[in-house]
Amino acid sequence: MVLFFPIQQELDCISASGDILGKIKFDGSIGEHIFCIDNESISLSESEKTSISEKIASLDSGNNSIPMQDDD
């Protein structure tokens, strides 16, 4: 299980144990969302990889979006 927590225009990907796995960001140069791992020493489980891939697909298809943060 991976939790997705919005920070600015990114989503933190957090494992069930509370570790930050990385961030999903929008890469404007290719027009797609990408996953950027925070720590190369972290090994993702297959279920975490699947969950992140499903979230990226949902974002790229427009079924989901990253909430904008209002700093006012």
Biopython code that builds the backbone (N, CA, C, O; Angstrom):
import numpy as np
from Bio.PDB.StructureBuilder import StructureBuilder

atoms = [
    (1, "MET", "N", (0.837, -1.174, 0.000)),
    (1, "MET", "CA", (0.000, 0.000, 0.000)),
    (1, "MET", "C", (0.885, 1.240, 0.000)),
    (1, "MET", "O", (1.859, 1.330, 0.747)),
    (2, "VAL", "N", (0.528, 2.185, -0.846)),
    (2, "VAL", "CA", (1.246, 3.444, -0.910)),
    (2, "VAL", "C", (0.241, 4.570, -0.712)),
    (2, "VAL", "O", (-0.810, 4.586, -1.352)),
    (3, "LEU", "N", (0.556, 5.498, 0.159)),
    (3, "LEU", "CA", (-0.258, 6.684, 0.353)),
    (3, "LEU", "C", (0.304, 7.795, -0.521)),
    (3, "LEU", "O", (1.517, 7.880, -0.713)),
    (4, "PHE", "N", (-0.565, 8.643, -1.048)),
    (4, "PHE", "CA", (-0.141, 9.746, -1.890)),
    (4, "PHE", "C", (-0.542, 11.045, -1.209)),
    (4, "PHE", "O", (-1.727, 11.285, -0.977)),
    (5, "PHE", "N", (0.435, 11.884, -0.888)),
    (5, "PHE", "CA", (0.201, 13.117, -0.152)),
    (5, "PHE", "C", (0.659, 14.305, -0.988)),
    (5, "PHE", "O", (1.837, 14.392, -1.335)),
    (6, "PRO", "N", (-0.260, 15.232, -1.323)),
    (6, "PRO", "CA", (0.130, 16.358, -2.179)),
    (6, "PRO", "C", (1.001, 17.386, -1.458)),
    (6, "PRO", "O", (0.685, 17.810, -0.346)),
    (7, "ILE", "N", (2.089, 17.775, -2.095)),
    (7, "ILE", "CA", (2.972, 18.842, -1.635)),
    (7, "ILE", "C", (3.233, 19.732, -2.844)),
    (7, "ILE", "O", (3.806, 19.282, -3.836)),
    (8, "GLN", "N", (2.811, 20.999, -2.763)),
    (8, "GLN", "CA", (2.904, 21.922, -3.901)),
    (8, "GLN", "C", (2.298, 21.247, -5.117)),
    (8, "GLN", "O", (1.117, 20.901, -5.076)),
    (9, "GLN", "N", (3.034, 21.042, -6.189)),
    (9, "GLN", "CA", (2.484, 20.416, -7.388)),
    (9, "GLN", "C", (3.081, 19.030, -7.588)),
    (9, "GLN", "O", (3.293, 18.592, -8.719)),
    (10, "GLU", "N", (3.349, 18.345, -6.483)),
    (10, "GLU", "CA", (3.919, 16.999, -6.499)),
    (10, "GLU", "C", (3.125, 16.123, -5.543)),
    (10, "GLU", "O", (2.377, 16.621, -4.702)),
    (11, "LEU", "N", (3.293, 14.829, -5.679)),
    (11, "LEU", "CA", (2.703, 13.883, -4.725)),
    (11, "LEU", "C", (3.824, 13.119, -4.054)),
    (11, "LEU", "O", (4.617, 12.458, -4.725)),
    (12, "ASP", "N", (3.898, 13.206, -2.727)),
    (12, "ASP", "CA", (4.806, 12.341, -1.984)),
    (12, "ASP", "C", (4.218, 10.942, -1.990)),
    (12, "ASP", "O", (3.018, 10.775, -1.774)),
    (13, "CYS", "N", (5.032, 9.950, -2.231)),
    (13, "CYS", "CA", (4.618, 8.553, -2.183)),
    (13, "CYS", "C", (5.170, 7.978, -0.882)),
    (13, "CYS", "O", (6.383, 7.924, -0.681)),
    (14, "ILE", "N", (4.277, 7.554, -0.013)),
    (14, "ILE", "CA", (4.652, 7.118, 1.328)),
    (14, "ILE", "C", (4.249, 5.661, 1.511)),
    (14, "ILE", "O", (3.116, 5.277, 1.219)),
    (15, "SER", "N", (5.189, 4.855, 1.998)),
    (15, "SER", "CA", (4.912, 3.429, 2.213)),
    (15, "SER", "C", (4.000, 3.244, 3.416)),
    (15, "SER", "O", (3.774, 4.181, 4.181)),
    (16, "ALA", "N", (3.480, 2.045, 3.581)),
    (16, "ALA", "CA", (2.613, 1.721, 4.709)),
    (16, "ALA", "C", (3.342, 1.890, 6.037)),
    (16, "ALA", "O", (2.709, 2.126, 7.066)),
    (17, "SER", "N", (4.680, 1.768, 6.022)),
    (17, "SER", "CA", (5.445, 1.931, 7.255)),
    (17, "SER", "C", (5.836, 3.389, 7.514)),
    (17, "SER", "O", (6.500, 3.688, 8.506)),
    (18, "GLY", "N", (5.418, 4.303, 6.612)),
    (18, "GLY", "CA", (5.668, 5.721, 6.822)),
    (18, "GLY", "C", (6.920, 6.265, 6.160)),
    (18, "GLY", "O", (7.249, 7.437, 6.344)),
    (19, "ASP", "N", (7.630, 5.439, 5.390)),
    (19, "ASP", "CA", (8.836, 5.900, 4.696)),
    (19, "ASP", "C", (8.444, 6.626, 3.412)),
    (19, "ASP", "O", (7.573, 6.163, 2.674)),
    (20, "ILE", "N", (9.087, 7.768, 3.144)),
    (20, "ILE", "CA", (8.861, 8.466, 1.890)),
    (20, "ILE", "C", (9.670, 7.751, 0.810)),
    (20, "ILE", "O", (10.896, 7.662, 0.885)),
    (21, "LEU", "N", (8.959, 7.248, -0.191)),
    (21, "LEU", "CA", (9.590, 6.482, -1.263)),
    (21, "LEU", "C", (10.105, 7.399, -2.362)),
    (21, "LEU", "O", (11.143, 7.123, -2.964)),
    (22, "GLY", "N", (9.400, 8.471, -2.623)),
    (22, "GLY", "CA", (9.763, 9.406, -3.676)),
    (22, "GLY", "C", (8.602, 10.316, -3.967)),
    (22, "GLY", "O", (7.669, 10.423, -3.172)),
    (23, "LYS", "N", (8.659, 10.980, -5.118)),
    (23, "LYS", "CA", (7.625, 11.923, -5.509)),
    (23, "LYS", "C", (7.176, 11.656, -6.939)),
    (23, "LYS", "O", (7.959, 11.232, -7.788)),
    (24, "ILE", "N", (5.900, 11.914, -7.181)),
    (24, "ILE", "CA", (5.388, 11.934, -8.539)),
    (24, "ILE", "C", (5.331, 13.401, -8.945)),
    (24, "ILE", "O", (4.713, 14.229, -8.276)),
    (25, "LYS", "N", (5.991, 13.697, -10.058)),
    (25, "LYS", "CA", (6.058, 15.066, -10.573)),
    (25, "LYS", "C", (5.606, 15.070, -12.020)),
    (25, "LYS", "O", (5.653, 14.046, -12.701)),
    (26, "PHE", "N", (5.165, 16.243, -12.488)),
    (26, "PHE", "CA", (4.825, 16.384, -13.895)),
    (26, "PHE", "C", (6.048, 16.899, -14.629)),
    (26, "PHE", "O", (6.620, 17.924, -14.258)),
    (27, "ASP", "N", (6.446, 16.186, -15.671)),
    (27, "ASP", "CA", (7.578, 16.597, -16.496)),
    (27, "ASP", "C", (7.016, 17.250, -17.757)),
    (27, "ASP", "O", (6.547, 16.574, -18.673)),
    (28, "GLY", "N", (7.074, 18.578, -17.778)),
    (28, "GLY", "CA", (6.503, 19.328, -18.889)),
    (28, "GLY", "C", (7.184, 19.078, -20.217)),
    (28, "GLY", "O", (6.569, 19.247, -21.270)),
    (29, "SER", "N", (8.440, 18.679, -20.186)),
    (29, "SER", "CA", (9.165, 18.457, -21.440)),
    (29, "SER", "C", (8.643, 17.240, -22.206)),
    (29, "SER", "O", (8.728, 17.188, -23.433)),
    (30, "ILE", "N", (8.106, 16.266, -21.475)),
    (30, "ILE", "CA", (7.540, 15.085, -22.134)),
    (30, "ILE", "C", (6.023, 15.013, -21.975)),
    (30, "ILE", "O", (5.369, 14.167, -22.586)),
    (31, "GLY", "N", (5.462, 15.909, -21.147)),
    (31, "GLY", "CA", (4.012, 15.956, -20.965)),
    (31, "GLY", "C", (3.441, 14.791, -20.190)),
    (31, "GLY", "O", (2.284, 14.420, -20.389)),
    (32, "GLU", "N", (4.240, 14.207, -19.303)),
    (32, "GLU", "CA", (3.789, 13.061, -18.512)),
    (32, "GLU", "C", (4.247, 13.205, -17.067)),
    (32, "GLU", "O", (5.163, 13.966, -16.754)),
    (33, "HIS", "N", (3.584, 12.452, -16.199)),
    (33, "HIS", "CA", (3.999, 12.382, -14.804)),
    (33, "HIS", "C", (5.093, 11.325, -14.672)),
    (33, "HIS", "O", (5.053, 10.287, -15.332)),
    (34, "ILE", "N", (6.063, 11.604, -13.814)),
    (34, "ILE", "CA", (7.153, 10.654, -13.587)),
    (34, "ILE", "C", (7.344, 10.446, -12.089)),
    (34, "ILE", "O", (7.006, 11.310, -11.279)),
    (35, "PHE", "N", (7.886, 9.294, -11.738)),
    (35, "PHE", "CA", (8.217, 8.991, -10.352)),
    (35, "PHE", "C", (9.702, 9.230, -10.149)),
    (35, "PHE", "O", (10.534, 8.694, -10.882)),
    (36, "CYS", "N", (10.027, 10.037, -9.150)),
    (36, "CYS", "CA", (11.418, 10.331, -8.800)),
    (36, "CYS", "C", (11.680, 9.759, -7.412)),
    (36, "CYS", "O", (11.123, 10.233, -6.422)),
    (37, "ILE", "N", (12.525, 8.747, -7.346)),
    (37, "ILE", "CA", (12.842, 8.106, -6.074)),
    (37, "ILE", "C", (13.690, 9.060, -5.229)),
    (37, "ILE", "O", (14.584, 9.726, -5.752)),
    (38, "ASP", "N", (13.410, 9.125, -3.931)),
    (38, "ASP", "CA", (14.132, 10.030, -3.035)),
    (38, "ASP", "C", (15.469, 9.462, -2.578)),
    (38, "ASP", "O", (16.444, 10.194, -2.409)),
    (39, "ASN", "N", (15.500, 8.164, -2.383)),
    (39, "ASN", "CA", (16.694, 7.544, -1.822)),
    (39, "ASN", "C", (16.965, 6.262, -2.610)),
    (39, "ASN", "O", (16.168, 5.324, -2.576)),
    (40, "GLU", "N", (18.078, 6.230, -3.306)),
    (40, "GLU", "CA", (18.405, 5.074, -4.152)),
    (40, "GLU", "C", (18.544, 3.767, -3.368)),
    (40, "GLU", "O", (18.477, 2.684, -3.949)),
    (41, "SER", "N", (18.737, 3.867, -2.054)),
    (41, "SER", "CA", (18.904, 2.650, -1.255)),
    (41, "SER", "C", (17.573, 1.990, -0.917)),
    (41, "SER", "O", (17.545, 0.856, -0.439)),
    (42, "ILE", "N", (16.471, 2.693, -1.161)),
    (42, "ILE", "CA", (15.149, 2.124, -0.881)),
    (42, "ILE", "C", (14.763, 1.186, -2.011)),
    (42, "ILE", "O", (14.884, 1.530, -3.186)),
    (43, "SER", "N", (14.300, 0.007, -1.649)),
    (43, "SER", "CA", (13.849, -0.973, -2.621)),
    (43, "SER", "C", (12.326, -1.036, -2.571)),
    (43, "SER", "O", (11.745, -1.288, -1.515)),
    (44, "LEU", "N", (11.687, -0.806, -3.705)),
    (44, "LEU", "CA", (10.231, -0.841, -3.772)),
    (44, "LEU", "C", (9.731, -2.266, -3.946)),
    (44, "LEU", "O", (10.291, -3.046, -4.716)),
    (45, "SER", "N", (8.673, -2.593, -3.223)),
    (45, "SER", "CA", (8.044, -3.897, -3.406)),
    (45, "SER", "C", (7.233, -3.865, -4.697)),
    (45, "SER", "O", (6.963, -2.793, -5.240)),
    (46, "GLU", "N", (6.848, -5.029, -5.183)),
    (46, "GLU", "CA", (6.049, -5.105, -6.405)),
    (46, "GLU", "C", (4.710, -4.395, -6.221)),
    (46, "GLU", "O", (4.239, -3.727, -7.141)),
    (47, "SER", "N", (4.092, -4.527, -5.051)),
    (47, "SER", "CA", (2.807, -3.864, -4.823)),
    (47, "SER", "C", (2.974, -2.344, -4.794)),
    (47, "SER", "O", (2.090, -1.621, -5.254)),
    (48, "GLU", "N", (4.097, -1.849, -4.259)),
    (48, "GLU", "CA", (4.362, -0.410, -4.269)),
    (48, "GLU", "C", (4.577, 0.085, -5.697)),
    (48, "GLU", "O", (4.047, 1.126, -6.084)),
    (49, "LYS", "N", (5.356, -0.665, -6.478)),
    (49, "LYS", "CA", (5.581, -0.294, -7.879)),
    (49, "LYS", "C", (4.266, -0.252, -8.648)),
    (49, "LYS", "O", (4.029, 0.667, -9.432)),
    (50, "THR", "N", (3.417, -1.245, -8.425)),
    (50, "THR", "CA", (2.124, -1.319, -9.101)),
    (50, "THR", "C", (1.242, -0.143, -8.707)),
    (50, "THR", "O", (0.617, 0.478, -9.567)),
    (51, "SER", "N", (1.187, 0.164, -7.428)),
    (51, "SER", "CA", (0.370, 1.265, -6.940)),
    (51, "SER", "C", (0.821, 2.598, -7.529)),
    (51, "SER", "O", (-0.007, 3.416, -7.930)),
    (52, "ILE", "N", (2.132, 2.817, -7.582)),
    (52, "ILE", "CA", (2.680, 4.061, -8.143)),
    (52, "ILE", "C", (2.394, 4.125, -9.639)),
    (52, "ILE", "O", (2.018, 5.183, -10.145)),
    (53, "SER", "N", (2.563, 3.022, -10.353)),
    (53, "SER", "CA", (2.290, 2.985, -11.793)),
    (53, "SER", "C", (0.814, 3.281, -12.085)),
    (53, "SER", "O", (0.489, 4.006, -13.025)),
    (54, "GLU", "N", (-0.070, 2.708, -11.263)),
    (54, "GLU", "CA", (-1.503, 2.947, -11.441)),
    (54, "GLU", "C", (-1.838, 4.421, -11.203)),
    (54, "GLU", "O", (-2.653, 4.997, -11.924)),
    (55, "LYS", "N", (-1.213, 5.030, -10.195)),
    (55, "LYS", "CA", (-1.462, 6.440, -9.900)),
    (55, "LYS", "C", (-0.969, 7.317, -11.048)),
    (55, "LYS", "O", (-1.660, 8.253, -11.448)),
    (56, "ILE", "N", (0.216, 7.025, -11.581)),
    (56, "ILE", "CA", (0.750, 7.794, -12.706)),
    (56, "ILE", "C", (-0.176, 7.662, -13.922)),
    (56, "ILE", "O", (-0.461, 8.656, -14.590)),
    (57, "ALA", "N", (-0.636, 6.468, -14.207)),
    (57, "ALA", "CA", (-1.545, 6.251, -15.333)),
    (57, "ALA", "C", (-2.839, 7.035, -15.142)),
    (57, "ALA", "O", (-3.369, 7.610, -16.093)),
    (58, "SER", "N", (-3.339, 7.057, -13.930)),
    (58, "SER", "CA", (-4.558, 7.792, -13.619)),
    (58, "SER", "C", (-4.357, 9.301, -13.785)),
    (58, "SER", "O", (-5.246, 9.997, -14.277)),
    (59, "LEU", "N", (-3.199, 9.799, -13.378)),
    (59, "LEU", "CA", (-2.886, 11.221, -13.539)),
    (59, "LEU", "C", (-2.735, 11.573, -15.019)),
    (59, "LEU", "O", (-3.275, 12.582, -15.472)),
    (60, "ASP", "N", (-2.006, 10.750, -15.772)),
    (60, "ASP", "CA", (-1.771, 11.018, -17.192)),
    (60, "ASP", "C", (-3.054, 10.936, -18.015)),
    (60, "ASP", "O", (-3.191, 11.637, -19.018)),
    (61, "SER", "N", (-3.990, 10.090, -17.602)),
    (61, "SER", "CA", (-5.247, 9.949, -18.332)),
    (61, "SER", "C", (-6.234, 11.059, -17.994)),
    (61, "SER", "O", (-7.229, 11.238, -18.697)),
    (62, "GLY", "N", (-5.971, 11.803, -16.927)),
    (62, "GLY", "CA", (-6.873, 12.875, -16.512)),
    (62, "GLY", "C", (-7.938, 12.430, -15.540)),
    (62, "GLY", "O", (-8.775, 13.240, -15.141)),
    (63, "ASN", "N", (-7.936, 11.158, -15.142)),
    (63, "ASN", "CA", (-8.919, 10.668, -14.175)),
    (63, "ASN", "C", (-8.669, 11.214, -12.778)),
    (63, "ASN", "O", (-9.599, 11.315, -11.979)),
    (64, "ASN", "N", (-7.442, 11.563, -12.478)),
    (64, "ASN", "CA", (-7.053, 12.166, -11.204)),
    (64, "ASN", "C", (-6.199, 13.380, -11.498)),
    (64, "ASN", "O", (-5.691, 13.542, -12.608)),
    (65, "SER", "N", (-6.042, 14.228, -10.507)),
    (65, "SER", "CA", (-5.144, 15.372, -10.638)),
    (65, "SER", "C", (-4.454, 15.604, -9.300)),
    (65, "SER", "O", (-4.886, 15.105, -8.261)),
    (66, "ILE", "N", (-3.380, 16.369, -9.353)),
    (66, "ILE", "CA", (-2.669, 16.732, -8.125)),
    (66, "ILE", "C", (-3.279, 18.035, -7.640)),
    (66, "ILE", "O", (-3.248, 19.033, -8.359)),
    (67, "PRO", "N", (-3.840, 18.046, -6.421)),
    (67, "PRO", "CA", (-4.453, 19.272, -5.919)),
    (67, "PRO", "C", (-3.431, 20.400, -5.821)),
    (67, "PRO", "O", (-2.287, 20.188, -5.418)),
    (68, "MET", "N", (-3.858, 21.585, -6.191)),
    (68, "MET", "CA", (-2.991, 22.755, -6.083)),
    (68, "MET", "C", (-3.022, 23.242, -4.638)),
    (68, "MET", "O", (-4.057, 23.183, -3.974)),
    (69, "GLN", "N", (-1.892, 23.719, -4.166)),
    (69, "GLN", "CA", (-1.798, 24.225, -2.807)),
    (69, "GLN", "C", (-1.998, 25.730, -2.831)),
    (69, "GLN", "O", (-1.388, 26.429, -3.640)),
    (70, "ASP", "N", (-2.845, 26.227, -1.953)),
    (70, "ASP", "CA", (-3.097, 27.648, -1.841)),
    (70, "ASP", "C", (-2.268, 28.195, -0.688)),
    (70, "ASP", "O", (-2.533, 27.884, 0.473)),
    (71, "ASP", "N", (-1.272, 29.003, -1.004)),
    (71, "ASP", "CA", (-0.358, 29.525, 0.023)),
    (71, "ASP", "C", (-0.871, 30.801, 0.676)),
    (71, "ASP", "O", (-0.188, 31.376, 1.524)),
    (72, "ASP", "N", (-2.066, 31.255, 0.295)),
    (72, "ASP", "CA", (-2.595, 32.502, 0.864)),
    (72, "ASP", "C", (-3.096, 32.303, 2.265)),
    (72, "ASP", "O", (-3.574, 33.250, 2.890)),
]
sb = StructureBuilder()
sb.init_structure("model")
sb.init_model(0)
sb.init_chain("A")
sb.init_seg("    ")
for serial, (resi, resn, name, xyz) in enumerate(atoms, 1):
    if name == "N":
        sb.init_residue(resn, " ", resi, " ")
    sb.init_atom(name, np.array(xyz, "f"), 0.0, 1.0, " ", f" {name:<3s}", serial, name[0])
structure = sb.get_structure()
